[in-house]
Amino acid sequence: MRDREETRGKILEAVGKILAEDGFQGIGINNVSRKAGVDKVLIYRYFGDLPGLLREFASNGDYWPSMKTLIEDAENAEKAPFPLEASDLAIALLKGYIRELGSSNSAQELLLGELISRNELSAVSAERRERQGADLIEALVRTAPEAGKIDAAAMAALLSAGLTYLMLRARTSDAYLGIDIASEGGWIRIEKAMEDLVRGVFRASEMDDEQSQDRRPQ
């Protein structure tokens, strides 16, 4: 049983390495067999076929930061003695997301693959990300209830999509609208702009609440 699990682990690890190095197009039974150093018969025995292997890899999810990791990193990054404000937590989550994405070639390749084609790996990965995104929004509102006063899902979709595009664009281009997206300085600018946008949205929501209260009959 132990040998079986070790072999399965080698095969799944090989998929991740190929994905990071060669992208979707590099994933095939023969290539995975060579990278894992196992007979391809074992891939069929343990996973059924290539689609089965891809589903297992996508379900495993080690290529993508967990919700728990993102939330813990966000809270630790602020080092606040009091409960975080919604804007602080939202900003920290977005920063954590894009930094984790920047450090994971596998995750980037999965996102690129989802845009190009639909297969077992991209389908399961997309479903998992969608579920994680919904969980993160729920956690944000639960931790900072004032986030429930804005359309947090729409704001997160817009900002995370923009950040993701810029991260992927940096793989083939050094600049976007004059910003050096391949440099640390460029990303400092981008993160600062994202932070200003998030704080602006929450500030506007607070002002709306105050104005609504002022209009109430005394």
N, C-alpha and C positions, 0 to 999 in steps of 0.2 A: 504493500500500500504506500509505503514511504517513497519507494522508487517511482511509483506512478505519479504521485503528487509532485515530486521533484522534476520529473520529465514534463509534466503539464506546465509547471512554472517556467521551465526553460523555453518551452514553445511560446507561451504568452509573452515572456520577456523578449523573445526574438521578434515577435510582431511589433512590439513597441519600438525596438531599435530600428527595424526596417522602416516603420512609419516616420520616425524622426529623421532618418538619414536619406531615404529615397522617396518618401511620400506614398500615397495610395497605390501608385502604379507599380511600386516595388513589391507589393504584398502578393505572394503566390505560394502554393504548397511547396514547390521546390526550393524557393528562396528562403522560406521560413525553416524548412528542414535543414538547409545548409547553415543558416545563422544559428539555429538551436543546437546543431551537432547531433541530430537524432534522425532515425530513419523516418521517411514520410509516412510509412505505414502506421506509425504511432500517432500521427496527427489525425488520420482517418479513424483510428481506433478510439481515441480519447475525445475527439470533437465532431466526428461524423463526416464533415466535409469543410471546405473553406468558409462557406457562409456560417457554419456552426462555430468555427474557430473565431471568426470576426465578431459574432454575437457575444461569445464568451469574453473576448478581450474588451469589448465595449462595456459589458455589464460589470466587469472587474473594476474599471474606472480609475486605476492608479495614475493615469495620464492627466487627470483633471483635478484641480484642488477641491477638497471637500468643503461643504458648507461650514462644518465645524472649524476647519482650519481658517477659512476666510473671516468668520466672526471673531474667533479668538485673536487672530492677528490684528483685526481692526480695533478691538478693545485694548489690546496691549500697546498698539501704536500710539494711542491717545494718552495712555497713562493718566487717565482722569480719576480724581478721588471721588467724584460724584457720577451718577448715571450719565451716560453720553447723551448729548442732544441728538435729535434725529439727523440734522445736517452733518454733524461730525461723524456719526456712524455711517451714513450713506457715502460720504466722501472716502472714509477709510475702506469701506467695502469695495468701492470702485477702484481705488488705488491698488488694493490687494489683488483684485481680479486681474487688472492689466499687467501688474508686475509678475504674477504667477504665470499668466499667458506668455509673457515675454521670455520666461525662463524654460518653457516647455515646447520644444519643437514638435513633439507628438500632438499636443493640443492644437497647435497652429496648423499642422497638416490635416487634422481632423476637420477643422473649420473650413479650410480650403477645399477639402474633399466634399463637404456638404454642399458647397456652392457649385461644384462641377458635376457631381453625379450623386445618385441615391443607391446605396447598397446596404447590406446588413450592418456594417460598422457605422456608417454615417447616420443611419436611421436610429439605431439604439443610442448612439452618442447624442444626437439631437434631442431625443426624448429625455435622456438623462439630464442634459443641460437645462431643458425647459422646466423639468420638475425641480431641479436645484434652484433655478432662478425664482420660481414661485415660492419655494421654501425660504429663500433669502428675503424676499419682499415681506413675507409673513413674519419672519424673525425681526426684521427692521421695525415693522409696525408694533409688534409685541414688545420689543425693547424700548422703543421710543414712540408712544402712541400718537404724538403730534404728526408723525409721518402719514397717518391715516387721513389727514385733512387735505392731502394733495393726491394727485394720480401718480403714486410712486412707481407703479408698473410701467406706465408710459414714459416717465422720466428716465427710469433705469434702462428701458429698451432703447431710447434715443441715445443716451450717453454711452452705454456699453457697446452699442453697435458702432458708434463713431470711433470710440477708442479701439475696438477690435479691428475696424477697417484700417486705421492708421498703423496699428501694429503689423498687420499683414502687408500693407503697402510698403512698409520699411524694408521688407525682404527684397524688393525689386527697385525701390526708388529712395533716394536720399532726402528728398524734400517734398512738401505738400503745402501749397499756398505760401511758399517762402520760408516755411518752418523746417528746420533740419530734423526730420523724424528719425534719423539714424544716429542721433547724438543724445547724450544725457541732458544737455542744455535744452534741446528741443522738447524733450519729454517733461522737463521741469515746467516749461511754458504751457504745455498741453494740460498737465495736471493742475496748474494754477488756474487756467481758464475753466476747467471742469469744476474746480472748487468754487470759483466765483459764481458759476451758473447754479450750482446746487444751493449755495447759501442765498442767492437771489430768489430762488423759487420758494424756499422756506420763509424768507423774510417777507415776501409778498403775501404768503398765506397768513402770516401773523398779522400783517397790516389789515388784511381783509377781515379777520376775526375782530380786531379792535374797532374797525369802522362799523361792523355789524352790531357790536355791543353798544357803541355810541348812539346808534339809530334806534335802539330799543326804547320803548316808552318808560319813563322814570316813574 
